[in-house]
């Protein structure tokens, strides 16, 4: 492939995407507002540019004659990506679709119009009278930032200030709390069709913050619910205008059925699409999305039927007093991936959003129960090596 691709964001979350683009032989141009972005040395060309600089971004795109635009694990650049794609006639969603998809309230309105089951919500500037419990969240952020569960008005008034600190908008979204298990659906959309690639089951912290601490693939979902979910994904794609993109759709399944929380036209983060999908299905969803982004047809042939999990470490309060990792932790513990981001003397943070997480481990096996069993064995050894 003698083509170039513009990658929006070159932080840790985009590392795998950059690597996959290079494996496909693409010339990679990465842009990020942070001059110290972690992966700025991985791309062929790195440019520091503000996320709202349309003229500057378009100049870069034209200079390198890009064939496509792409990102992963972040909603922030989606509108800019759509504007660039529209200007250069590149495969991606429309500007209107991007605008709706990055505003949780507008998204709910779109779901309502198409009869998609969703968690109802309203915009507020101050706490009013609600049927509790409720969820407070910014309309324009992701990664559980500013998302707070509130059982009563006192908790809501306390949470309001924190939620507002994670948004530039005057109003926040108050959402009904849906009882049930949490899942995400990883899909690709091209040629006017939608393809569910994998179902992910989520493990979260306890309330009030509900931060994701783990993911299992494949999720334990009945065939009946899978059929319903596939129809819902089709409706979402039509409702939000998803085409030539991926989607990461979060939903809950409970006694009252399926309720969509939100959907975004990009790859999921938390190692879901960079690691788990390939380990569980054999489909390299990042590479297939890259092909879509540059106008080529993806190949979606499942070659594996395995299980994969990721767990984010959560040790509770304390200070790291000692680290004693083996020389090759992945090899010793038979892991797909392992990382611990704290050092001796660091205080262990309370996990209130995804940015607070400080370590993760990925394992795969023939069945979920074996992967979880191996993780628990690993965790016992790990805790013996980390003195808190």
VOLUM-244044 format. One record per residue (C-alpha): residue number from 1; x, y, z. Coordinates in Angstrom, 2 decimals, decimal comma, always signed. Example, Ala and Ser with C-alpha at 12.3 -4.5 7.8 and 13.67 -1.06 7.14 Angstrom:
<nodes>
+-----+---------+---------+---------+
!   k !       x !       y !       z !
+-----+---------+---------+---------+
!   1 !  +12,30 !   -4,50 !   +7,80 !
!   2 !  +13,67 !   -1,06 !   +7,14 !
+-----+---------+---------+---------+
</nodes>
This chain:
<nodes>
+-----+---------+---------+---------+
!   k !       x !       y !       z !
+-----+---------+---------+---------+
!   1 !   +0,00 !   +0,00 !   +0,00 !
!   2 !   +1,71 !   +3,19 !   -1,14 !
!   3 !   -0,83 !   +5,41 !   +0,50 !
!   4 !   -0,78 !   +7,81 !   +3,44 !
!   5 !   -3,20 !   +8,06 !   +6,34 !
!   6 !   -3,84 !  +10,86 !   +8,82 !
!   7 !   -4,06 !   +9,54 !  +12,38 !
!   8 !   -5,84 !  +11,78 !  +14,87 !
!   9 !   -4,10 !  +11,37 !  +18,23 !
!  10 !   -0,74 !   +9,72 !  +18,89 !
!  11 !   -1,16 !   +8,96 !  +22,58 !
!  12 !   -0,98 !   +5,57 !  +24,27 !
!  13 !   -4,52 !   +4,74 !  +23,14 !
!  14 !   -3,52 !   +5,05 !  +19,48 !
!  15 !   -0,25 !   +3,07 !  +19,68 !
!  16 !   -1,64 !   -0,18 !  +18,31 !
!  17 !   -3,51 !   +1,59 !  +15,50 !
!  18 !   -0,31 !   +3,32 !  +14,39 !
!  19 !   +1,58 !   +0,03 !  +14,45 !
!  20 !   -1,11 !   -1,68 !  +12,36 !
!  21 !   -1,09 !   +1,12 !   +9,78 !
!  22 !   +2,66 !   +0,75 !   +9,40 !
!  23 !   +2,33 !   -3,03 !   +9,06 !
!  24 !   +0,03 !   -2,39 !   +6,11 !
!  25 !   +2,76 !   -0,29 !   +4,50 !
!  26 !   +1,03 !   +3,06 !   +4,92 !
!  27 !   +2,85 !   +6,36 !   +5,33 !
!  28 !   +1,61 !   +7,61 !   +8,69 !
!  29 !   +1,00 !  +11,24 !   +9,60 !
!  30 !   +0,07 !  +11,72 !  +13,23 !
!  31 !   -1,40 !  +14,88 !  +14,73 !
!  32 !   -1,92 !  +15,73 !  +18,37 !
!  33 !   -2,24 !  +18,94 !  +20,42 !
!  34 !   +0,33 !  +17,53 !  +22,87 !
!  35 !   +3,93 !  +17,87 !  +21,69 !
!  36 !   +4,93 !  +15,17 !  +24,18 !
!  37 !   +2,29 !  +12,64 !  +23,10 !
!  38 !   +3,58 !   +9,17 !  +23,92 !
!  39 !   +3,69 !   +7,78 !  +20,36 !
!  40 !   +4,90 !  +10,85 !  +18,47 !
!  41 !   +8,04 !   +8,96 !  +17,44 !
!  42 !   +6,15 !   +6,01 !  +15,95 !
!  43 !   +4,55 !   +7,87 !  +13,04 !
!  44 !   +6,49 !   +8,86 !   +9,92 !
!  45 !   +5,50 !  +12,51 !  +10,36 !
!  46 !   +4,30 !  +14,12 !  +13,58 !
!  47 !   +2,62 !  +17,52 !  +13,74 !
!  48 !   +1,46 !  +19,42 !  +16,80 !
!  49 !   -1,87 !  +21,04 !  +16,07 !
!  50 !   -4,89 !  +22,16 !  +18,06 !
!  51 !   -7,95 !  +19,95 !  +17,88 !
!  52 !  -10,07 !  +22,85 !  +16,57 !
!  53 !   -7,61 !  +24,08 !  +13,89 !
!  54 !   -9,47 !  +23,12 !  +10,72 !
!  55 !   -7,33 !  +25,19 !   +8,35 !
!  56 !   -4,07 !  +23,81 !   +9,73 !
!  57 !   -5,34 !  +20,24 !   +9,72 !
!  58 !   -6,58 !  +20,54 !   +6,14 !
!  59 !   -3,20 !  +21,94 !   +5,04 !
!  60 !   -1,45 !  +18,91 !   +6,53 !
!  61 !   -3,92 !  +16,54 !   +4,89 !
!  62 !   -3,41 !  +18,14 !   +1,48 !
!  63 !   +0,38 !  +18,36 !   +1,82 !
!  64 !   +0,70 !  +14,62 !   +2,35 !
!  65 !   -2,09 !  +13,70 !   -0,08 !
!  66 !   -3,80 !  +11,50 !   +2,49 !
!  67 !   -6,03 !   +8,61 !   +1,47 !
!  68 !   -7,95 !   +8,39 !   +4,74 !
!  69 !   -8,53 !   +9,61 !   +8,30 !
!  70 !   -8,65 !   +7,44 !  +11,39 !
!  71 !   -8,53 !   +7,36 !  +15,19 !
!  72 !   -9,30 !   +4,97 !  +18,03 !
!  73 !  -10,54 !   +5,07 !  +21,61 !
!  74 !  -11,45 !   +8,77 !  +21,59 !
!  75 !  -14,46 !  +10,81 !  +20,47 !
!  76 !  -12,76 !  +14,21 !  +20,52 !
!  77 !  -11,48 !  +14,39 !  +16,90 !
!  78 !  -14,53 !  +12,84 !  +15,20 !
!  79 !  -16,09 !  +16,11 !  +14,00 !
!  80 !  -12,76 !  +17,39 !  +12,68 !
!  81 !  -12,15 !  +14,06 !  +10,95 !
!  82 !  -15,55 !  +14,30 !   +9,28 !
!  83 !  -14,84 !  +17,86 !   +8,11 !
!  84 !  -11,51 !  +16,83 !   +6,59 !
!  85 !  -13,03 !  +13,74 !   +4,98 !
!  86 !  -15,84 !  +15,85 !   +3,50 !
!  87 !  -13,41 !  +18,44 !   +2,11 !
!  88 !  -11,24 !  +15,78 !   +0,45 !
!  89 !  -13,99 !  +13,32 !   -0,47 !
!  90 !  -12,58 !  +10,56 !   +1,74 !
!  91 !  -14,49 !   +7,61 !   +3,25 !
!  92 !  -15,96 !   +8,52 !   +6,65 !
!  93 !  -19,17 !   +9,59 !   +8,34 !
!  94 !  -20,79 !  +12,96 !   +7,60 !
!  95 !  -20,17 !  +16,08 !   +9,67 !
!  96 !  -23,79 !  +15,91 !  +10,88 !
!  97 !  -23,35 !  +12,29 !  +11,96 !
!  98 !  -20,16 !  +13,16 !  +13,84 !
!  99 !  -21,84 !  +16,09 !  +15,61 !
! 100 !  -24,75 !  +13,95 !  +16,81 !
! 101 !  -22,47 !  +11,07 !  +17,80 !
! 102 !  -20,32 !  +13,29 !  +20,02 !
! 103 !  -23,27 !  +14,82 !  +21,88 !
! 104 !  -24,96 !  +12,30 !  +24,15 !
! 105 !  -28,20 !  +14,30 !  +24,33 !
! 106 !  -28,55 !  +14,67 !  +20,55 !
! 107 !  -27,80 !  +10,98 !  +20,25 !
! 108 !  -30,69 !  +10,11 !  +22,56 !
! 109 !  -33,03 !  +12,23 !  +20,45 !
! 110 !  -31,93 !  +10,31 !  +17,36 !
! 111 !  -32,55 !   +7,00 !  +19,15 !
! 112 !  -36,02 !   +8,16 !  +20,18 !
! 113 !  -36,94 !   +9,05 !  +16,60 !
! 114 !  -35,96 !   +5,58 !  +15,34 !
! 115 !  -37,55 !   +3,59 !  +18,16 !
! 116 !  -34,24 !   +2,37 !  +19,58 !
! 117 !  -34,48 !   +1,33 !  +23,26 !
! 118 !  -32,25 !   +3,70 !  +25,23 !
! 119 !  -31,57 !   +5,13 !  +28,68 !
! 120 !  -33,68 !   +8,28 !  +28,82 !
! 121 !  -32,14 !  +11,58 !  +29,86 !
! 122 !  -32,46 !  +15,36 !  +29,93 !
! 123 !  -30,17 !  +18,37 !  +30,00 !
! 124 !  -29,98 !  +20,39 !  +33,22 !
! 125 !  -27,93 !  +23,24 !  +34,63 !
! 126 !  -28,97 !  +22,63 !  +38,23 !
! 127 !  -30,32 !  +19,64 !  +40,14 !
! 128 !  -34,09 !  +19,38 !  +39,91 !
! 129 !  -36,65 !  +16,87 !  +41,17 !
! 130 !  -35,88 !  +13,43 !  +39,71 !
! 131 !  -36,82 !   +9,82 !  +40,23 !
! 132 !  -33,68 !   +8,42 !  +41,83 !
! 133 !  -31,26 !   +6,79 !  +41,29 !
! 134 !  -29,85 !   +8,77 !  +38,36 !
! 135 !  -26,61 !   +9,06 !  +36,42 !
! 136 !  -24,86 !  +12,41 !  +35,89 !
! 137 !  -22,58 !  +12,68 !  +32,87 !
! 138 !  -21,05 !  +15,29 !  +30,54 !
! 139 !  -22,61 !  +15,34 !  +27,08 !
! 140 !  -19,20 !  +15,66 !  +25,44 !
! 141 !  -16,70 !  +13,40 !  +27,20 !
! 142 !  -15,78 !   +9,71 !  +27,38 !
! 143 !  -13,77 !   +7,24 !  +29,45 !
! 144 !  -16,16 !   +7,48 !  +32,44 !
! 145 !  -14,89 !  +11,01 !  +33,09 !
! 146 !  -17,48 !  +12,91 !  +35,08 !
! 147 !  -19,95 !  +10,02 !  +35,13 !
! 148 !  -21,47 !   +9,67 !  +38,61 !
! 149 !  -24,24 !   +7,50 !  +40,08 !
! 150 !  -26,50 !   +9,37 !  +42,51 !
! 151 !  -28,99 !   +7,71 !  +44,87 !
! 152 !  -30,62 !  +10,91 !  +46,09 !
! 153 !  -30,69 !  +14,70 !  +45,74 !
! 154 !  -27,86 !  +15,24 !  +48,22 !
! 155 !  -25,55 !  +12,99 !  +46,20 !
! 156 !  -26,70 !  +14,65 !  +42,96 !
! 157 !  -25,95 !  +18,16 !  +44,21 !
! 158 !  -22,51 !  +17,00 !  +45,31 !
! 159 !  -21,86 !  +15,23 !  +42,01 !
! 160 !  -23,04 !  +18,14 !  +39,86 !
! 161 !  -19,90 !  +20,19 !  +40,45 !
! 162 !  -17,62 !  +17,26 !  +39,65 !
! 163 !  -19,49 !  +16,38 !  +36,45 !
! 164 !  -19,41 !  +20,01 !  +35,30 !
! 165 !  -15,61 !  +20,01 !  +35,70 !
! 166 !  -15,40 !  +17,51 !  +32,83 !
! 167 !  -17,35 !  +19,51 !  +30,24 !
! 168 !  -17,18 !  +22,84 !  +28,43 !
! 169 !  -20,97 !  +22,97 !  +28,19 !
! 170 !  -23,26 !  +24,85 !  +30,57 !
! 171 !  -25,59 !  +21,87 !  +30,94 !
! 172 !  -24,97 !  +18,26 !  +31,89 !
! 173 !  -26,94 !  +15,14 !  +31,11 !
! 174 !  -29,11 !  +13,51 !  +33,77 !
! 175 !  -29,81 !   +9,93 !  +32,74 !
! 176 !  -32,11 !   +7,30 !  +34,19 !
! 177 !  -30,25 !   +4,45 !  +35,89 !
! 178 !  -30,77 !   +1,15 !  +34,11 !
! 179 !  -30,45 !   -2,05 !  +36,12 !
! 180 !  -28,60 !   -4,84 !  +34,34 !
! 181 !  -25,30 !   -6,21 !  +33,09 !
! 182 !  -23,09 !   -3,99 !  +30,95 !
! 183 !  -21,79 !   -4,87 !  +27,49 !
! 184 !  -20,23 !   -3,26 !  +24,46 !
! 185 !  -20,66 !   -4,27 !  +20,85 !
! 186 !  -17,72 !   -3,92 !  +18,45 !
! 187 !  -18,84 !   -3,39 !  +14,85 !
! 188 !  -17,70 !   -2,26 !  +11,41 !
! 189 !  -19,83 !   -0,37 !   +8,89 !
! 190 !  -19,11 !   -0,12 !   +5,17 !
! 191 !  -20,90 !   -0,38 !   +1,87 !
! 192 !  -24,13 !   +0,56 !   +3,62 !
! 193 !  -23,99 !   -2,59 !   +5,73 !
! 194 !  -23,20 !   -3,25 !   +9,40 !
! 195 !  -21,20 !   -6,17 !  +10,79 !
! 196 !  -21,04 !   -7,11 !  +14,47 !
! 197 !  -17,52 !   -8,42 !  +15,07 !
! 198 !  -17,61 !   -9,23 !  +18,79 !
! 199 !  -19,62 !   -8,91 !  +22,03 !
! 200 !  -17,79 !   -7,65 !  +25,13 !
! 201 !  -18,87 !   -8,11 !  +28,76 !
! 202 !  -17,82 !   -5,40 !  +31,23 !
! 203 !  -16,66 !   -5,51 !  +34,84 !
! 204 !  -16,86 !   -2,16 !  +36,66 !
! 205 !  -16,06 !   -0,51 !  +39,97 !
! 206 !  -18,85 !   -0,14 !  +42,47 !
! 207 !  -20,95 !   +3,02 !  +42,53 !
! 208 !  -20,78 !   +5,98 !  +42,38 !
! 209 !  -18,17 !   +6,07 !  +39,57 !
! 210 !  -18,78 !   +2,81 !  +37,67 !
! 211 !  -15,37 !   +2,75 !  +35,95 !
! 212 !  -14,54 !   -0,24 !  +33,76 !
! 213 !  -12,05 !   -2,59 !  +35,46 !
! 214 !  -12,24 !   -5,46 !  +33,00 !
! 215 !  -13,65 !   -6,88 !  +29,79 !
! 216 !  -14,46 !  -10,44 !  +28,72 !
! 217 !  -14,75 !  -11,69 !  +25,14 !
! 218 !  -16,96 !  -13,22 !  +24,03 !
! 219 !  -19,69 !  -11,99 !  +26,34 !
! 220 !  -22,09 !  -14,53 !  +27,79 !
! 221 !  -25,17 !  -13,40 !  +25,86 !
! 222 !  -27,97 !  -15,66 !  +24,66 !
! 223 !  -28,51 !  -16,18 !  +20,93 !
! 224 !  -31,93 !  -14,55 !  +21,29 !
! 225 !  -30,40 !  -11,37 !  +22,68 !
! 226 !  -27,62 !  -11,44 !  +20,06 !
! 227 !  -30,23 !  -11,43 !  +17,31 !
! 228 !  -31,96 !   -8,46 !  +18,95 !
! 229 !  -28,64 !   -6,64 !  +19,37 !
! 230 !  -27,73 !   -7,09 !  +15,70 !
! 231 !  -31,03 !   -5,49 !  +14,71 !
! 232 !  -30,41 !   -2,64 !  +17,16 !
! 233 !  -26,93 !   -2,05 !  +15,69 !
! 234 !  -28,50 !   -1,80 !  +12,23 !
! 235 !  -31,01 !   +0,75 !  +13,54 !
! 236 !  -28,25 !   +2,75 !  +15,24 !
! 237 !  -26,20 !   +2,81 !  +12,04 !
! 238 !  -29,18 !   +4,18 !  +10,10 !
! 239 !  -30,15 !   +6,58 !  +12,87 !
! 240 !  -26,67 !   +8,08 !  +13,32 !
! 241 !  -25,45 !   +7,66 !   +9,75 !
! 242 !  -22,66 !   +5,17 !  +10,45 !
! 243 !  -20,83 !   +4,15 !   +7,26 !
! 244 !  -17,13 !   +3,74 !   +6,48 !
! 245 !  -16,40 !   +3,58 !  +10,19 !
! 246 !  -16,25 !   +1,34 !  +13,23 !
! 247 !  -18,65 !   +1,60 !  +16,14 !
! 248 !  -18,40 !   +0,93 !  +19,85 !
! 249 !  -21,90 !   +0,61 !  +21,31 !
! 250 !  -22,48 !   +0,39 !  +25,06 !
! 251 !  -25,68 !   -1,18 !  +26,34 !
! 252 !  -27,26 !   -2,92 !  +29,31 !
! 253 !  -29,32 !   -6,08 !  +29,46 !
! 254 !  -31,64 !   -6,55 !  +32,42 !
! 255 !  -35,09 !   -7,77 !  +33,38 !
! 256 !  -36,71 !   -5,17 !  +31,13 !
! 257 !  -34,61 !   -6,10 !  +28,12 !
! 258 !  -31,91 !   -4,26 !  +26,17 !
! 259 !  -31,21 !   -0,55 !  +26,61 !
! 260 !  -28,58 !   +1,34 !  +24,62 !
! 261 !  -26,48 !   +3,73 !  +26,69 !
! 262 !  -24,49 !   +5,30 !  +23,84 !
! 263 !  -22,72 !   +4,53 !  +20,58 !
! 264 !  -19,64 !   +6,08 !  +18,99 !
! 265 !  -18,32 !   +5,74 !  +15,40 !
! 266 !  -14,82 !   +4,64 !  +16,39 !
! 267 !  -12,93 !   +1,69 !  +17,77 !
! 268 !  -13,33 !   +0,87 !  +21,45 !
! 269 !  -10,50 !   +1,55 !  +23,89 !
! 270 !   -9,32 !   -0,41 !  +26,93 !
! 271 !   -7,47 !   -2,90 !  +24,66 !
! 272 !  -10,83 !   -4,18 !  +23,41 !
! 273 !  -10,08 !   -3,68 !  +19,73 !
! 274 !   -6,29 !   -3,50 !  +19,88 !
! 275 !   -5,96 !   -6,90 !  +21,60 !
! 276 !   -9,11 !   -8,76 !  +22,67 !
! 277 !  -10,96 !   -8,92 !  +19,34 !
! 278 !   -7,97 !  -10,39 !  +17,52 !
! 279 !   -7,26 !  -12,87 !  +20,33 !
! 280 !  -10,87 !  -14,06 !  +20,48 !
! 281 !  -11,89 !  -14,01 !  +16,79 !
! 282 !   -8,70 !  -13,84 !  +14,76 !
! 283 !   -9,99 !  -10,69 !  +13,05 !
! 284 !   -7,58 !   -7,76 !  +13,16 !
! 285 !  -10,32 !   -5,15 !  +13,44 !
! 286 !   -7,82 !   -2,27 !  +13,42 !
! 287 !   -6,35 !   -3,34 !  +10,10 !
! 288 !   -9,78 !   -3,90 !   +8,61 !
! 289 !  -10,91 !   -0,42 !   +9,68 !
! 290 !   -7,74 !   +1,06 !   +8,16 !
! 291 !   -8,64 !   -0,60 !   +4,87 !
! 292 !  -12,12 !   +0,91 !   +5,04 !
! 293 !  -10,61 !   +4,34 !   +5,81 !
! 294 !   -8,51 !   +4,30 !   +2,63 !
! 295 !  -11,30 !   +3,00 !   +0,43 !
! 296 !  -10,42 !   -0,68 !   +0,33 !
! 297 !  -12,64 !   -3,65 !   +1,15 !
! 298 !  -12,07 !   -5,34 !   +4,52 !
! 299 !  -11,84 !   -9,10 !   +5,00 !
! 300 !  -14,00 !  -10,22 !   +7,93 !
! 301 !  -13,35 !  -13,93 !   +8,20 !
! 302 !  -13,35 !  -15,28 !  +11,75 !
! 303 !  -10,46 !  -17,74 !  +12,16 !
! 304 !  -10,57 !  -18,25 !  +15,93 !
! 305 !  -13,23 !  -19,06 !  +18,52 !
! 306 !  -11,34 !  -18,37 !  +21,73 !
! 307 !  -11,68 !  -16,22 !  +24,83 !
! 308 !   -9,73 !  -13,18 !  +25,96 !
! 309 !   -9,89 !  -10,90 !  +28,99 !
! 310 !   -8,33 !   -7,68 !  +30,20 !
! 311 !   -8,20 !   -6,67 !  +33,85 !
! 312 !   -7,20 !   -3,28 !  +35,22 !
! 313 !   -5,43 !   -3,52 !  +38,56 !
! 314 !   -7,24 !   -2,11 !  +41,58 !
! 315 !   -5,39 !   -2,50 !  +44,87 !
! 316 !   -7,20 !   +0,06 !  +47,00 !
! 317 !   -5,56 !   +2,70 !  +49,20 !
! 318 !   -1,86 !   +2,72 !  +49,95 !
! 319 !   +1,64 !   +3,58 !  +48,77 !
! 320 !   +3,90 !   +1,38 !  +46,64 !
! 321 !   +6,79 !   +0,38 !  +48,92 !
! 322 !   +8,39 !   -2,37 !  +46,84 !
! 323 !   +8,30 !   -3,78 !  +43,30 !
! 324 !   +9,82 !   -7,15 !  +42,49 !
! 325 !   +8,77 !   -8,16 !  +38,99 !
! 326 !  +10,41 !  -11,09 !  +37,17 !
! 327 !  +12,71 !  -10,24 !  +34,24 !
! 328 !  +10,16 !  -11,40 !  +31,67 !
! 329 !   +6,73 !  -11,06 !  +33,33 !
! 330 !   +4,74 !  -11,91 !  +30,19 !
! 331 !   +6,69 !  -15,13 !  +29,66 !
! 332 !   +6,68 !  -16,21 !  +33,32 !
! 333 !   +2,97 !  -15,58 !  +33,80 !
! 334 !   +1,94 !  -16,65 !  +30,25 !
! 335 !   +0,34 !  -13,29 !  +29,55 !
! 336 !   -0,54 !  -11,56 !  +26,30 !
! 337 !   +0,23 !   -8,17 !  +27,86 !
! 338 !   +1,21 !   -6,73 !  +31,24 !
! 339 !   +1,92 !   -3,19 !  +32,37 !
! 340 !   +2,21 !   -1,46 !  +35,74 !
! 341 !   +2,50 !   +2,33 !  +35,67 !
! 342 !   +3,40 !   +3,15 !  +39,28 !
! 343 !   +6,84 !   +3,22 !  +40,88 !
! 344 !   +8,12 !   +2,88 !  +44,44 !
! 345 !   +6,86 !   +5,79 !  +46,53 !
! 346 !   +3,77 !   +6,45 !  +44,41 !
! 347 !   +0,41 !   +6,73 !  +46,11 !
! 348 !   -2,18 !   +4,35 !  +44,70 !
! 349 !   -4,98 !   +6,51 !  +43,26 !
! 350 !   -8,66 !   +5,99 !  +43,81 !
! 351 !  -10,13 !   +4,98 !  +40,45 !
! 352 !  -12,78 !   +7,58 !  +39,60 !
! 353 !  -12,33 !   +7,47 !  +35,81 !
! 354 !  -10,29 !   +5,56 !  +33,25 !
! 355 !   -7,32 !   +7,93 !  +33,53 !
! 356 !   -6,83 !   +6,87 !  +37,17 !
! 357 !   -6,07 !   +3,25 !  +36,27 !
! 358 !   -2,45 !   +2,25 !  +36,81 !
! 359 !   -1,92 !   -1,22 !  +35,39 !
! 360 !   -3,45 !   -3,90 !  +33,23 !
! 361 !   -3,08 !   -7,53 !  +32,23 !
! 362 !   -4,41 !   -9,42 !  +29,20 !
! 363 !   -4,86 !  -13,20 !  +29,01 !
! 364 !   -6,39 !  -15,57 !  +26,49 !
! 365 !   -7,61 !  -19,16 !  +26,66 !
! 366 !  -10,00 !  -21,59 !  +25,01 !
! 367 !  -12,76 !  -20,62 !  +27,47 !
! 368 !  -13,42 !  -17,60 !  +29,68 !
! 369 !  -13,33 !  -19,56 !  +32,95 !
! 370 !   -9,75 !  -20,70 !  +32,29 !
! 371 !   -8,62 !  -17,17 !  +31,47 !
! 372 !  -10,17 !  -15,88 !  +34,70 !
! 373 !   -8,62 !  -18,75 !  +36,69 !
! 374 !   -5,19 !  -17,95 !  +35,27 !
! 375 !   -5,68 !  -14,28 !  +36,09 !
! 376 !   -6,48 !  -15,07 !  +39,72 !
! 377 !   -3,33 !  -17,19 !  +39,98 !
! 378 !   -1,30 !  -14,36 !  +38,44 !
! 379 !   -2,85 !  -11,80 !  +40,82 !
! 380 !   -1,80 !  -13,76 !  +43,92 !
! 381 !   +1,81 !  -13,81 !  +42,72 !
! 382 !   +1,67 !  -10,16 !  +41,68 !
! 383 !   +0,42 !   -9,02 !  +45,10 !
! 384 !   +3,30 !  -10,89 !  +46,72 !
! 385 !   +5,70 !   -8,88 !  +44,56 !
! 386 !   +4,13 !   -5,47 !  +45,18 !
! 387 !   +4,42 !   -4,32 !  +48,77 !
! 388 !   +1,88 !   -1,67 !  +49,75 !
+-----+---------+---------+---------+
</nodes>
